């Protein structure tokens, strides 16, 4: 996916509203943006506005329509925000969490990095996953979709098909389907490879498989992946980006494909390999 340069006139701000330091930083970012001559409007997301006491300036995430969206929080805040966005808006994350792999800025360098982005906003597109259960679409996943047993020590059996061909037939605690962006998250912890986000692929990682021969795979991003139960799923769920959870029932057919609309990130001086070295 090629990078695109965008002019920035309207900026939205989303913040963790349960963390006073994050909301204070969001206010500081707002004042900094308002001092810039090229910025015509700065708006807060609704809950963020409520958290800092500016109710009149709050817009629901689903209604945000800005040239850039600055998110003050950790990877979870970023993933939840992307999932709720109705339109495609470039994201710049300011890390107020633990790892912050999706956030390029820190509280210490946030203002200088914002200036860098405003001077030359280059947008990097990251693939997402579309997940359907019996044809019904779930929210897109930026990091991963995980099918997992909800009862500890209980395996379930399923078949994975890629473009109609059987990839594996296994019993396991679950399985991770990750984008390259998500390859440094749950998939990596489960033994999967780290994949450069510029690589088009889906990482498939079994969770505690019974067979030693069941290993991680990387398949084409353009493939259609089907997950079929060998026996009825019992006490299973699919979890998207760590927070959207939906039960998986007997007879459900799960399909995973590349989403039509990628997630958009503001490109900064950080490079992927530098992030891996410094944050993992």
N, C-alpha and C positions, 0 to 999 in steps of 0.2 A: 504494500500500500504506500503510495507516494505521499510525501509531506506537502502541505499547502500553507501559504502565507496569508494571514488574515489581518485586516485593519480593526483595531479595537476602539469602540466608542461607548459601548454599554457594558458594564461589568456587574455580575451578580456575586453575592457572598453567602456562603453556607458555612456554619460553624457548629461544632459540638456545643450544645447549649447546657450540658450538665457539668461543664468545666469552666469555672470563672476565668482562668487564664486564657482559654481559647476565645471566649466572647470579648475579653478586653483586647486581644490581638485583632479580632475581627473589626472592632471599632477603630483601632489604629490604622488598619488597612483601608477602611472606608475613608477616613480623613486624608490619608496619603493619596488615594485615588482622586478624591475631589479636588486636590490641589493641582492636578495635572490638566493642562490646557486642552488636551485632545479628548478627554473623557467627558461625555455629555450626560451620563447618568450612572449612578451607583445604586443598586437595589439589594435588599436583604431577602433571603428566603424567610418564610413566615415564622417558623419556630425560632430561627436565629434572631429575628427582629423582636420576638416576644422575650427571648432570653436576655436581650440587652436593653429592653424597654423602648423600642421604636416601632410600636405596633402599626402605625400608619404607613410604614415603608416596607411591610412584609408581603411577599408574594409566594403562593404555594409552589413547591418545587416543580410540579407538573406544568405550571404556567410560565416558568422562567423562559425568557427569550432574549438572551444577551450574547455578546460576542465572545465573552470569556467568563468562566465561573471559577472563582477562587474558593477553595474548600479548606477550612481550618479544622484539622482533625486527623485521625489515623486512617489506615487502609479501610477499616470497616465503615467509617463515615463516607469515604470516597466511593466505595462500592455501593452502599445503600443509595447515595445520591444519584449515581449514574443509572442505577436500576429504575429510579422513579422519574427521571427526566423524560419528557415527551419528545423534545427535540434533541438535535445533536449540537452540543455546546462544548467547546474545548475546556479542559479542566487543568487548573494549576493547584496542586495540593501543597499545603503548609503542614508539616507533620506535627501533630499534637498527640500522637499515640506512642506505640512502642517501636516497632520496626520501621514503619512508614515507607515501605518499598514503592508505593505508588505516588508518594509525595516527594517532589524534588526540593522544595524549600524547607527551611527550618525557621523557628521563631526569630533566630538571630540574623538570618540573611534574607528574610521574607521581603522586605521593602526593596532591597537592591535587586532581588530576582524578579520581582514584579516589574520594576523599571526596565530590566533587560527584556522581559516578555513583551511589554508594551511597545518597546522600540522596534521589535521584530518578532511578532507572534507567528511562529511556525508550528503547524498542527500535525501531530503524529497520530495516525489511525491505528488502533489496536483491535484485532478481531474479537468478536464475542460469539457466544453459543446460543442458538435457538433450541429450546427443548419443548417437545410436545408429548403429551400423554394421551393416547388414543385420539390424536389429531388436535387436541386442545392445547393452545400455546401457553407456556408459562413465561414469567419474566426472563429477559435475556440474562446470561451469566457472563461477566467480564473475566472472572478468575476460573471458576470451575463449577461443574455440577457433580454432586456426590450422591450415589445411591448407597444407602447404608442400612444395616439392620439396626433397629431401635432397641433390641434386647441384647445386652452384653453376652458374649460367648455363644450366640446363636448365629450360625451361618445360613445363607440361602444360596440356591443354585440358579444360575442364569447363563444364557448364551449371548455372545456379542457377535454381531454381524456388521461387516464393513462393506458397503456397496453390494449387499446381498451375499457376501462370502463369509463363512464362519471364521472369526478371528480366534475365539477361544470359547470353551465351554467349561465352566468352573464353579466351585463352591468357595465362598469367601465371606468375610464380614461386610464387604462392600466393594465399590469401585469408584475411582475418581476419573472424570473426564475434564481435562484442563486445557485452557488456551496457553499459548506461549507466555502471555503475561502472568497467568496463574501457575506456571510451572515452578515458580520460586515459592509457592505457598504450600497448601496441603499436599499437592502431588509430590513435591520435593521431600517433604517430611515422611511420606509413605514409600520413598525409595525411587521416585521418578527422576528423569534427567532435567537439568536446567536447559531451557530452550530460548534462544534469542528471539525477542518479540518480532523481529523482521522475518522470521521463518514462518511460513504458513503451515500449521499443523495442529493436530489435537493429540494431547498426551493422555494415554489410557493407562491407569495404574491400579492393579488389584490391591485390595486391603486385606492383608493376612490371608492369602489364598491357601487352600489345602494342598494344591499341587505345586511342587517345586518348579515345574516347567512353566507356570503362569508368571510371565514377566511383563514389565512395562513395555508399551508400544508407543510409537509416534506415527500417526496416520495422516494422510492428506487433509488439509483444511476443507477441501471441496468434497470430501466423502460424506456419505449418509450412514450414520451409525444407528443400529437398532439394538435394543436390549430386550431380550425375551426371557421370561421365566421358564425354567425347566420344570419346576414344580411351583405350586402357588406361593407367591411372596407372602411371608408372614412377618408382621411387625417390621416393615421396611418403610423408608421414606427417601425422598429426593430432596437434597439441600442445595440451594443455589447461592453461591458467594457467601456461605456461612451464616445466612440469616433467613432467607425465604425457604420454608419447609412445607412439603406437601406429602401426604401419605401415598404409598405405592401399594395398590391392592392386587389381589389375584386377578389374572387376566389382563392387566394393564400392559400396553405396548408403548415403549419409550423410544422416541426418535431424537437424535441429536445431529444438528447441522450447523454450518457457519451462519451467523446472523447476517441479514442484509445490511444492517447499519452497524458500523464499528463504534467503539468508544473512542473519543477524541481527547488527546492530551497535549497541553502546551509543551513544546520541545524546549529544553533549557540546555545549559552547558554540560549537565550530567549525561554520561553515557552508560549503557546497560552494564558493561563489564566493570566499570567503576562502582556501580551500585552493588553488584554481586560481591565485590571484594570488601566494600566498606560496611555493608549491612547484614551480610550473612556469615 
